[in-house]
């Protein structure tokens, strides 16, 4: 059975009475069937968030006309909003260095239909993973970076993203710091993964230092990249308990597995339009079926 095509609205505004009713009534008057509605009220920030799924079969105008009409309603009610369509396949660029576990996982999940997107290209500052790209027939671009060439190579990355009409950049263990100009231009459209030891175990060989400290949990965090390195809005996190029997390599293996799962869940949430950014936080709606 074919999956029902949906129109998805992500809405946020100052919390006040009547917003849900007014929004639902607007869609009703336009002839839309609401398939699913999720909402959250932040009582501390006095902020209201909502995710609405509509049946695309009810669309009797162009998509542009729908968005223009809703923009008038949103302006009247002071709503911030986004509109997405489930039949659109997000174009993704994956940036990597030498580590392949997250790259393989994303490609496999995409090929199996779990991640509904197109992986348009892979960009790396090392040539090591070109064989993975070739295996799956994904264009691969090797852009080595030194202190002197960082800005010029980053300009080449931006050119590639524009050429391939990329919507989302995934840093799948890309071991280079992006400039603030890059992250600002792509705000809310770069997802990064890092091990959950930050900030206690930053830098090289964190699993060795975790072993030396006798850690009891291994974790990972996926977040939107910002100019403040790993301080961007968190999308997904997870942890696994470990014990003294694991070597540094054993801890690394556990860490890789957590990183794979956390990154894929974060990317999936973004692709399914389940994430709303507010300040330096995210409201990530879970799948409720």
Secondary structure by P-SEA (a helix, b strand, c coil): cccbbbbbbbbbccccccaaaaaaaaaaaaccccccccccccccccbbbbbbbcccccccccaaaaaaaaaaaaaaacccbbbbbccbbbbbbbbbccccaaaaaaaaaaaaccccccccccccccccaaaaaaaaccbbbbbbbcccaaaaaaaaaaaaaaaacccbbbcccccccccaaaaaaacccbbbbbccccccccccaaaaaaaaacccccbbbbbccccccccccccccbbbbbcccccaaaaaaaaaaaaaaaaaaaaaaaaaccccccccccccccccc
